[in-house]
Structures are given as structure tokens and as C-alpha cells.
Amino acid sequence: MLNYQTQSTYTILVQSTDQFGDWLTESFTIAVNNLTPPSVVLDVSGTSGPTNAASLIYTVVFSEPVHNLATGDFQLTTTGSAIGTLTSLSASSGTSFTVTVAEVMAAKVVGAYY
């Protein structure tokens, strides 16, 4: 079985022989895609609550490295009349990111979800 976690490409050799004993060997490479999306294994608010802070900071940790992540990949979920804007995203590592929610108004901002 081809396993992306073990190796992302595999080289396959194919050899054929005709009725005269002549043979030909060709090789080709198979790229294996990672079809399982990473999951969030930790979503921690860096701002202790309740708070009246104008911005909140969250640390989001994924189950595996994530590339090309942007604020548009997140959805802000609020309750009640709370509002806010996802304003920044910075990578601490390939699996850990800091998400900032600014312009927070009212109470009960629940979190930023990927």
C-alpha cells in the first residue's frame, strides 16, 4: 500500500519481454497525495476570560504541518451579540499558529475555528 506519511513519491519499474527475448524496462514515478486533512488538536485562548479586551489571541495546533494557511481559512463563531474580526495569523511552527481576533464588541466570543 502506498503511504503518504512514509513516502510521498514512489518509482515503479516495468519490464516487458517479447517473443524473441528482447526486453524493455521503463520507470515511472507516482506522487501520493495526502487526502486526509489535518485536524485541530488544540484551540486555546491566550486571553483569560471573561475580558473586555478589544482583541483576543488564540493558539491553534494542528495534528500535522499545515502550509499556506490564511485568515480566510478560519471562521469566527460568536454567541449573543458578540462581534469581532479575524485580523492576523502567524505561524509559531508548521503545526502551531496564533490567531488574533480584533474589534471585539460585547461578550461571549466563543472561538476561531478552522
C-alpha positions in Angstrom: 0.0 0.0 0.0 1.3 3.5 -0.9 1.5 5.6 2.3 2.0 9.4 2.0 3.2 9.5 5.6 6.0 7.2 4.8 7.0 8.4 1.3 5.4 11.0 -1.0 6.7 9.5 -4.2 7.4 6.0 -5.5 9.3 4.9 -8.6 7.9 1.9 -10.3 9.9 -0.2 -12.8 8.1 -2.1 -15.5 9.8 -4.7 -17.7 8.4 -6.5 -20.7 9.8 -9.2 -22.9 8.6 -10.1 -26.4 8.5 -13.5 -28.1 12.1 -13.0 -29.4 13.6 -12.5 -25.9 14.0 -8.7 -26.4 13.1 -6.7 -23.3 12.4 -3.1 -22.4 12.4 -1.6 -19.0 10.7 1.7 -18.2 10.3 3.5 -15.0 7.7 6.0 -13.8 7.1 7.9 -10.7 3.8 8.0 -8.7 3.1 11.0 -6.5 1.0 10.1 -3.5 -1.3 12.9 -2.3 -2.3 13.4 1.3 -6.1 13.3 1.2 -6.7 13.4 4.9 -6.9 17.0 6.1 -5.2 17.9 9.3 -7.4 18.3 12.4 -7.2 20.8 15.2 -5.9 19.1 18.3 -5.7 22.2 20.5 -7.5 25.5 20.4 -6.5 27.6 23.4 -7.4 31.2 24.1 -4.3 33.2 25.0 -6.6 35.8 26.7 -8.1 34.8 30.0 -11.8 35.5 30.3 -14.1 37.0 30.9 -12.4 40.1 29.5 -13.3 43.4 28.0 -10.1 43.4 25.8 -10.5 44.8 22.3 -8.7 41.8 20.9 -8.4 38.1 21.7 -5.5 35.8 20.9 -5.9 32.1 20.2 -3.3 29.4 19.8 -4.4 26.7 17.3 -2.4 23.5 17.0 -2.9 21.1 14.1 -2.4 17.3 14.0 0.2 17.7 11.2 2.1 20.5 9.4 -0.1 23.0 7.6 1.0 25.1 4.6 -0.4 28.3 3.0 -2.8 28.9 5.9 -4.6 32.3 5.8 -7.2 34.1 8.0 -9.8 33.2 5.3 -9.4 29.6 6.2 -10.9 30.3 9.7 -14.5 31.0 10.7 -15.2 33.2 13.6 -18.0 31.8 15.8 -19.7 34.0 18.3 -22.8 33.9 20.5 -25.3 36.5 21.5 -24.5 40.0 20.2 -20.7 39.5 20.1 -18.8 40.6 17.0 -15.2 40.5 16.0 -12.8 40.3 13.1 -10.0 37.8 12.4 -7.2 40.2 11.8 -4.0 38.2 11.9 -2.4 34.8 11.7 1.2 33.9 12.4 2.9 30.6 12.4 4.8 29.5 15.5 5.8 26.3 13.8 4.3 24.1 11.0 1.6 22.9 13.3 1.1 25.8 15.7 -0.5 29.1 14.8 -1.5 32.3 16.6 -4.9 33.8 15.6 -5.8 37.3 16.6 -9.5 38.4 16.8 -9.7 42.2 17.0 -12.5 44.7 17.1 -14.3 42.6 19.7 -17.6 44.1 20.9 -19.9 42.6 23.5 -19.3 39.4 25.3 -19.1 35.7 24.6 -16.7 35.4 21.7 -16.5 31.6 21.5 -13.6 31.0 19.2 -11.9 30.8 15.9 -12.4 27.5 14.1 -10.6 26.0 11.1 
